[in-house]
Amino acid sequence: MYERTALHGLTPHFDWTESSSRSGHANVHAMNVAEPKFYKAFDALLAAAPLATSRPICAGTRPTTPAPYLSKSFEMSVSLL
């Protein structure tokens, strides 16, 4: 488990407080991080990419058109998000 301060240490270029607040999970103060190397690589990408590039990723945007190889039930579940 990573407390929010430890998450910030793992990914200093990502604002976990703002992200959890915007996603409606402001009360989550710890997260199970199974792959810390992934988060370190994610932070390196955030540090290297221009803000205009990384902002949509951090905001949790998703494609608006379904992939042609995904099942219909998956498409329906994504539309509920």
C-alpha positions as CSV (number, residue, x, y, z in Angstrom):
1,M,0.0,0.0,0.0
2,Y,1.2,3.5,-0.9
3,E,-0.1,6.4,1.1
4,R,-0.7,9.6,-0.9
5,T,2.6,11.1,0.2
6,A,4.5,8.0,-0.9
7,L,2.6,8.1,-4.2
8,H,3.8,11.7,-4.6
9,G,7.4,10.5,-4.0
10,L,6.9,7.8,-6.7
11,T,5.3,10.2,-9.2
12,P,6.2,13.8,-8.3
13,H,4.9,15.1,-11.7
14,F,1.4,13.8,-11.0
15,D,-1.0,15.4,-8.6
16,W,-2.8,12.5,-6.8
17,T,-4.8,14.8,-4.6
18,E,-6.3,16.7,-7.6
19,S,-6.8,13.6,-9.6
20,S,-8.6,11.7,-6.9
21,S,-10.7,14.7,-6.2
22,R,-11.7,15.2,-9.8
23,S,-12.5,11.5,-10.2
24,G,-14.8,11.6,-7.2
25,H,-12.5,9.6,-5.0
26,A,-11.1,12.3,-2.7
27,N,-11.6,10.1,0.3
28,V,-9.0,7.5,-1.0
29,H,-5.8,8.1,0.8
30,A,-3.8,5.0,-0.1
31,M,-3.5,2.8,-3.2
32,N,-2.2,-0.7,-3.8
33,V,0.7,-0.3,-6.2
34,A,1.7,-3.7,-7.6
35,E,4.1,-2.3,-10.2
36,P,6.1,0.7,-8.9
37,K,8.3,0.6,-12.0
38,F,5.2,1.4,-14.1
39,Y,4.5,4.5,-12.1
40,K,8.1,5.6,-12.2
41,A,8.0,5.3,-16.0
42,F,4.7,7.1,-16.1
43,D,6.2,10.0,-14.2
44,A,9.2,10.1,-16.6
45,L,6.7,10.4,-19.5
46,L,4.9,13.2,-17.7
47,A,8.2,15.0,-17.0
48,A,9.3,14.7,-20.7
49,A,6.0,15.4,-22.4
50,P,4.6,18.9,-23.0
51,L,1.7,19.8,-20.7
52,A,-0.8,19.9,-23.6
53,T,0.1,16.3,-24.4
54,S,0.0,14.9,-20.9
55,R,-3.0,16.8,-19.6
56,P,-5.7,14.6,-21.4
57,I,-4.0,11.5,-20.1
58,C,-3.9,12.7,-16.6
59,A,-7.5,13.8,-16.8
60,G,-8.6,10.3,-17.5
61,T,-9.9,10.8,-21.0
62,R,-10.8,7.8,-23.0
63,P,-11.4,7.2,-26.7
64,T,-14.9,8.1,-27.8
65,T,-15.1,5.5,-30.5
66,P,-15.0,1.8,-29.6
67,A,-12.2,-0.5,-30.9
68,P,-13.5,-2.9,-33.6
69,Y,-12.2,-6.0,-31.8
70,L,-13.8,-5.4,-28.4
71,S,-17.0,-7.3,-27.5
72,K,-20.4,-5.5,-27.5
73,S,-20.7,-6.1,-23.7
74,F,-17.4,-4.2,-23.2
75,E,-18.6,-1.3,-25.3
76,M,-21.8,-1.1,-23.3
77,S,-19.9,-1.1,-20.0
78,V,-17.6,1.7,-21.2
79,S,-20.6,3.7,-22.3
80,L,-21.8,3.7,-18.7
81,L,-18.6,5.5,-17.4
